[in-house]
Amino acid sequence: YGTGGSEGTLDAWIAEFGRPYRTFDHKGTRFVLLNSALGTLRSSGFDQLPMLELALENARDDRAIRNVVVFAHHPVDDPDEKKASQLGDRREVALIKKLLADFRTDSGKGAAMIGSHAQIVDTHREEGIPFQVLPSSGKAPYGTPDRGGFTGYVRWSLDRDAGASDQWLTADVRAFAQSLALDAPERLEVGDSATLSGSIVQPSGVLPGTRVVPLAYPMSVHWSGSRCLAIGDDEEAARRAGNVAILDPVTRKLTALRGGTVEIRVTSESMRELTNPASLEPVAVSRAVRVPSPQGAEPGARPPCAVGAG
């Protein structure tokens, strides 16, 4: 948008795509796309503020609309303490927040707003409204890796049958990786637990990099493993199913339940140098954890779980 250090125009963009702010409905969700090119909605196109208000007003009583998602390049709030990458007009931000909160309260329908620019993965809620900041996909992120400063993208899913107080919107935050490390014990006694850890190394663009990002929130860590590894927090159900171990993906706590061996696997999106089609496959790492059978356990009561099964 900027040319030669000065502000340009959106003429070329408008010629290709049309008006730079609009609404559309898709499968029960109303999407509102806003233009914040100049740092505020008001200066970038004042007419879009009445458009936002009307879109929410009409969606309030429209039975075909179950929820509303608003997008703008700038987030309402920059999670960095410098606050340099948020919408600049704070009265405008207060108006947006009030419009969304009033819509949620009056309609019982979900509402959310998503932005980027600050390039620190972050989610916060105000009066039930989630405000999400997306990661950078290529440019070096702001912030430190342990607080959302990493590259990647987000896959969204919506439950149009869920109300505003339910989990109607789910974000799968996928980080890019050129390599991945997983720390897990080689052996764990029945009844004992261990907290797993690990990290990914991110490239700079597509070149080798040194940004080390922990396998933890706000990244969505994709855990899997052998068929005798339960993933969740219901230990009793895992025992009844005959699982060797259970992994709680929220706390990363691995608990041994009976004798056997389990494989634990983590995958992440690839940003390796393209050398062949396999370079595009997800980056994965696995570890085998052996759980010795307790003394006095009935031999052969349950066959051990083979590594790599499932």
Secondary structure, 3 states (H helix, E strand, C coil): CEECCEECCCHHHHHHHCCCCEEEEECCEEEEECCCCCCCHHHHCCCHHHHHHHHHHHHHHCCCCCEEEEECCCCCCCCCCCCCCCCCCHHHHHHHHHHHHHHHHHHCCEEEEEECCCCCCEEEEECCEEEEECCECCCCCCCCHHHCCCEEEEEEEECCCCCCCCCCEEEEEEEEECEEEEECCCECCCCCEEECEEEEEEEECCEEEEEEEECCCCCCCEEEECCCEEECCCHHHHHHCCCCEEEECCCCEEEECCCEEEEEEEEEEECCCCCCHHHHCCEEEEEEEEECCCCCCCCCCCCCCCCCCC
